[in-house]
Amino acid sequence: MQLLIGVLEEGFIYALVSFGAYITFKILDFPDMTVDGSFPFGMCITAVMIINKVNPFITLPVSFLAGCVAGTITGLIHVRLKVRDLLSGIIVMTSLYSINLRIAGRANLPIFQQPSIFKMIPFANRDTLLGHLKVAIILLVIVIILKVLLDLYLETKSGYLLRSVGDNETLVTTLGKNKENVKVLGLALANGFAALAGSIYAQHRGFFEISSGTGTLVIAVANVIIGLQLMNAFRNMKPTTSVILGSIIYRACIGFALFLGMPSSDLKIITAALLLIVIVLNTKKYKKLVK
C-alpha cells in the first residue's frame, strides 16, 4: 500500500513537469533542455528561502516565476539571437547549474528539519501510512488546480495562439501576431511548471541536490508520450488529464522494477528503455509490421 501511495506522490509531482513538456514537446515542437536546469532551480530557491525562514507556501509562486525567467531567457536566445532550439536550452541549462551552486553555496542542501507545505497542513505526517495518503491527496489537489488553470488558459485567445504556433506559424503571422513572442511565452510557462515541481519536490524529499534535474526532460517527455498514446482511445479526455495518467503509469513501472529487485542505479536505464519502447510502438513503421 505504501508503495502505491509513493507511486502516486512521485507521479503527481512529475505530472507538473510533464505539463511543461506537453507545452514545449507537443504544442511548440521545441526540444527544451532548460527543464533539466529549471527543475533543480526551483528546488534550490525553495531550499534557500525555507532555510531563511520564508513561508514554504510563498516559495511556490516564487519558484514558478524564477522558472518563467529561465524559460524566457531560453526563448530570447532562440528567437532574438537565432540560436537553434536545442542549443538554446542547453546554454541556459548549463548556466543554471552554476547559478544553483552560487545560490545554495554548495551541491547539497538538506531541509529535513525545516517547515514545508506538507508539515504546515494538519494531519499530513508522513511517518504514518495515513500521513502518506494525506500527502498524496495534497499533491493531487495541487495538480488538479494547476491542470484546470492550464486547461482554461489554453482555451483563451493567448492559448489558441500558442497552439497555433506549433501547428501553423504562418497563420499566427497572418493574424498580425508575433509568433516569436508566443514561443517565448510558451517556454516561460513550461519552465515555470518545471521549477514549481522542483519546489514541491524539494519540500517533499527534504533536500536540494544539484544533480536532481538530470534526466528530468526525458522523464517528462516519457510521461507525455505514454499518457497521450495510451489514452488516445478516449477521444473526450483532455491532454492534460492524459499527461497526469502517463506520469502515474511511468512511476508505476519504475516502482514495479524496484519491487522486483532492480538496483536504483539502473533507474536511468529503465527510463530510457520505457521511452524507447513507447516511441517504437508509436512509429508508423512498427504499426505496419504488426498488422
C-alpha positions in Angstrom: 0.0 0.0 0.0 2.8 2.4 0.9 4.5 1.6 -2.4 1.3 2.5 -4.3 1.0 5.8 -2.4 4.6 6.5 -3.1 4.0 6.0 -6.9 1.1 8.5 -6.7 3.2 11.0 -4.8 6.0 10.9 -7.4 3.6 10.7 -10.3 1.7 13.8 -9.2 4.9 15.8 -8.8 6.3 14.8 -12.1 2.9 15.5 -13.7 3.7 19.2 -13.2 6.9 18.9 -15.1 5.0 17.0 -17.8 2.6 19.9 -18.2 5.6 21.9 -19.2 6.9 19.2 -21.5 3.4 19.0 -23.1 3.7 22.7 -24.0 7.2 22.5 -25.4 7.3 19.0 -26.8 3.7 18.5 -28.1 2.4 22.1 -28.7 5.6 24.0 -29.7 7.6 21.1 -31.0 10.6 22.6 -29.1 13.2 20.2 -27.5 13.7 22.4 -24.4 16.7 21.1 -22.4 16.2 24.1 -20.0 13.9 21.8 -17.9 16.9 19.9 -16.6 18.1 23.1 -15.1 14.9 24.8 -14.1 13.7 21.8 -12.1 16.7 21.9 -9.6 16.5 25.8 -9.9 13.1 25.6 -8.2 14.5 23.2 -5.6 17.4 25.5 -4.9 15.4 28.6 -4.5 12.9 26.8 -2.2 15.6 25.3 0.0 17.4 28.6 0.4 14.2 30.5 1.1 12.9 28.0 3.7 16.3 28.0 5.5 15.9 31.8 5.7 12.5 31.4 7.4 10.3 32.2 4.4 6.9 30.7 4.5 7.0 27.5 2.4 3.8 28.4 0.5 5.5 31.6 -0.7 8.3 29.6 -2.3 5.8 28.1 -4.8 4.9 31.2 -6.8 8.5 32.5 -6.4 9.9 29.3 -7.9 7.3 29.4 -10.7 8.3 32.9 -11.6 12.0 32.0 -11.4 11.3 29.1 -13.8 9.5 31.5 -16.1 12.5 33.8 -16.2 14.7 30.8 -17.2 12.3 29.8 -19.9 12.1 33.4 -21.2 15.9 33.6 -21.5 15.9 30.4 -23.5 13.2 31.8 -25.7 15.0 35.1 -26.3 18.3 33.3 -27.1 16.4 31.3 -29.7 14.2 34.0 -31.3 16.4 37.1 -30.9 19.9 35.6 -31.3 18.8 32.9 -33.8 20.4 30.1 -31.8 18.9 26.7 -32.6 16.2 25.5 -30.2 18.2 22.6 -28.7 21.4 24.6 -28.2 19.4 27.5 -26.6 18.1 25.1 -23.9 21.5 23.6 -23.3 23.1 27.0 -22.8 20.6 28.1 -20.2 20.6 24.6 -18.5 24.4 24.7 -18.2 24.2 28.3 -16.8 21.6 27.3 -14.2 24.0 24.6 -12.9 26.4 27.3 -11.8 23.6 29.7 -10.7 22.2 27.0 -8.4 25.6 26.4 -6.9 26.1 30.1 -6.3 22.6 30.5 -4.7 22.8 27.4 -2.5 26.5 27.7 -1.7 27.0 24.0 -2.1 25.8 21.0 -4.0 23.5 19.6 -1.4 21.3 21.5 1.0 19.1 19.5 3.5 15.9 20.9 4.8 14.6 17.8 6.6 14.1 19.7 9.8 12.6 22.8 8.2 8.9 23.7 7.7 7.3 22.6 4.4 3.8 22.9 2.8 3.2 19.3 4.0 4.2 19.9 7.6 2.1 23.1 7.8 -1.0 21.3 6.8 -2.6 19.4 9.7 -2.5 15.6 9.8 -0.1 15.3 6.9 2.5 13.5 9.0 4.5 11.2 6.6 5.6 9.0 9.4 2.4 7.0 9.1 0.6 5.3 6.3 -2.4 7.7 6.7 0.0 10.6 6.7 1.5 9.4 3.3 -2.1 9.2 2.0 -2.9 12.7 3.0 0.3 14.0 1.4 -0.7 12.2 -1.8 -4.1 13.9 -1.5 -2.5 17.3 -1.1 -0.4 16.7 -4.2 -3.5 15.6 -6.1 -5.3 18.8 -5.2 -2.3 20.9 -6.4 -2.1 19.0 -9.6 -5.9 19.3 -10.3 -5.8 23.1 -9.6 -2.9 23.6 -12.0 -4.4 21.3 -14.6 -7.7 23.3 -14.5 -5.8 26.6 -14.8 -3.7 25.3 -17.7 -6.9 24.0 -19.5 -8.6 27.4 -19.0 -5.5 29.2 -20.3 -5.3 27.0 -23.5 -9.0 28.0 -24.2 -8.1 31.7 -24.1 -7.0 33.7 -27.1 -3.4 33.6 -26.0 -3.7 29.8 -25.5 -5.1 29.4 -29.0 -2.2 31.4 -30.4 0.2 29.2 -28.5 -1.3 26.1 -30.1 -1.3 27.7 -33.5 2.4 28.4 -33.3 3.0 24.7 -33.0 0.6 23.8 -35.8 0.9 26.7 -38.2 3.2 29.6 -37.6 2.1 31.3 -40.8 -1.4 31.5 -39.5 -0.2 33.4 -36.4 1.7 35.9 -38.6 -1.4 36.3 -40.8 -3.4 37.3 -37.7 -0.9 40.1 -37.0 0.7 38.4 -34.0 4.3 38.0 -33.3 5.0 34.2 -33.3 8.3 34.7 -31.6 6.7 36.4 -28.6 4.2 33.5 -28.4 7.1 31.0 -28.4 8.8 32.8 -25.6 5.6 32.8 -23.5 5.2 29.1 -24.0 8.8 28.4 -22.9 8.3 30.6 -19.9 5.2 28.7 -18.8 6.8 25.3 -19.4 9.8 26.1 -17.2 7.6 27.8 -14.7 5.8 24.4 -14.2 9.2 22.6 -14.0 10.6 25.0 -11.3 7.3 24.7 -9.4 7.6 20.9 -9.5 11.1 21.3 -8.2 9.9 23.4 -5.3 7.3 20.8 -4.3 9.8 18.0 -4.8 12.4 19.7 -2.5 9.8 20.0 0.2 8.5 16.5 -0.3 12.0 15.0 -0.2 13.6 17.4 2.3 16.6 18.5 0.3 18.1 20.3 -2.7 20.7 18.3 -4.7 22.5 19.9 -7.7 22.1 16.8 -9.9 18.4 16.3 -9.2 17.5 17.7 -12.6 19.5 15.2 -14.7 17.1 13.3 -17.0 14.1 15.4 -15.9 13.2 16.2 -19.5 13.4 12.6 -20.6 11.1 11.6 -17.8 8.6 14.4 -18.6 8.6 13.5 -22.3 8.1 9.9 -21.5 5.1 10.8 -19.3 3.6 12.9 -22.2 4.1 10.2 -24.8 2.9 7.4 -22.6 -0.2 9.3 -21.5 -1.2 10.6 -24.9 -0.7 7.3 -26.6 -2.3 5.0 -24.1 -5.3 7.4 -23.6 -5.6 8.1 -27.3 -8.7 5.9 -27.5 -10.6 8.2 -25.1 -11.4 11.0 -27.5 -13.0 13.3 -24.9 -10.2 13.1 -22.5 -8.2 16.3 -22.2 -4.5 16.0 -23.0 -3.6 17.4 -19.5 -5.5 14.5 -17.9 -3.7 12.0 -20.2 -0.4 13.6 -19.1 -1.2 13.1 -15.4 -2.1 9.4 -16.0 1.0 8.9 -18.1 3.1 10.2 -15.2 1.5 7.8 -12.8 1.9 4.9 -15.2 5.5 5.7 -15.7 6.2 5.9 -11.9 4.3 2.6 -11.5 6.6 0.9 -14.0 9.6 2.3 -12.1 8.1 1.2 -8.8 7.5 -2.3 -10.2 11.0 -2.6 -11.4 12.4 -1.6 -8.0 9.9 -4.1 -6.4 11.4 -6.8 -8.5 14.8 -6.0 -7.0 16.4 -3.9 -9.7 19.0 -1.5 -8.1 18.1 2.2 -8.0 21.3 2.9 -10.0 19.5 1.4 -13.0 16.6 3.8 -13.0 18.0 5.8 -15.9 18.3 2.7 -18.0 14.7 1.8 -17.2 13.6 5.3 -18.1 15.5 5.1 -21.4 14.1 1.7 -22.2 10.5 2.7 -21.4 10.8 5.8 -23.6 12.3 3.8 -26.5 9.5 1.1 -26.3 6.8 3.8 -26.4 8.4 5.6 -29.3 8.9 2.4 -31.3 5.3 1.3 -30.7 4.2 4.7 -31.9 6.0 4.6 -35.2 4.0 4.1 -38.3 6.6 1.6 -39.5 6.0 -0.6 -36.4 2.3 -0.4 -36.8 2.6 -1.6 -40.3 4.7 -4.6 -39.2 2.2 -5.8 -36.6 -0.8 -5.6 -38.9 
